[in-house]
Amino acid sequence: MAKLSPEEIATRLKSVAGWHYAENAISKLYRFKKFMDGIHFIDRVAEMAEAADHHPDIFVNYTRVTFTCSTHDSGGVTEKDFALAGEIERAFKALGV
């Protein structure tokens, strides 16, 4: 899959609120009321990521969870990353948090 240009990334970021681009990846921090709420959300995202065969980097800091997406074999951000970011967003909104 082709790596997106910085201009394409900037345009696509408008479709995934709160995500940002840095260090050749897109990422977003999510906050939860309890530690286990974040862990359950990670489980949900892991299922989606496995089904898409595209796996984000995940950082957990108590009630904060950061997902970072980059297509390593393409050398940067691709449409796969934005597709996964969109799925993560929809899953988070479905929680009603």
N, C-alpha and C positions, 0 to 999 in steps of 0.2 A: 504494500500500500504506500502511496506517495506521501511524503512529509509535506505538511502544510507550510505555507509562507507566513511570516509574521503578520502580514496584512490579513490573510485568510483566518489566522488564529484570532486576531482582534475582532473580526466580524463574527466569527462563530461563538466567541465568548459572550456575546450579547444574548445568546439563546440559553445560557446556563448561568443564572444569577449567582453571584458570589464566588464563582470560580475565577482563578487568575492564572496568568502565564508567567513562569520563571524557571530558569535553569533547564530549558528544553522540555518542559512538562506543564500540564495544567493541574491545579489542585484546589481543594476546598476543605476548610475546617468545619465540622459539625459539632454542635454542643448538645448534650443530653442531661437530663435531671439526675440520673443514676448511672453508675459504672456499667451495670449489666444491660441497661437500655442500649448503650453504645455497642456492647459486645453482641447483643442480639441483632442489631442493625448490621454489624460487620458480617455476621452469619448470612443474613439476607443478601447482602452485596456479594459475598463470596459465591453463593449459588448462581447469581446472575453472571458474574465474571467467568465462572467455570463454564457455564452454558455458552458464553460468547468466545471462550478460549482467549480471553484478554484480561489480564490480572493487574489490578492497581497495586501500588505500594500503599501500605496502611500503617499509620502511626497512631498509637493510642497513648493518651495522656489523661488518665482518670476518666473524666466525663467528656473529654474532647477527643474526637477521632478525625484524622486528616487522611483524605484519599488523594493520591497523586497518580496521574495517568500519563504515560508516554509509551509510544510503540518503539521499543528498544531496537528491534531488527530493522526499522525504518530510520532510526537516528533522530527521532523527535516526535512531535505531535501529528497525529493523523486523524482521519474521520472516525476510526475505531475508538479513539480516546473521547471524542465528543459524543459518540453513541453511548459509551459506557457512562460518561458523566451525566447524560440525560436520563439514563435508567436509574442512576443513583439518586438524582434529584426527584424523580417520580416516586421512588420507593420512600424517600424521606418525607415527601409531602403526604403520602398515604398514611404515615404514622400519625399525622395530625399534631405533631409536637410544636 
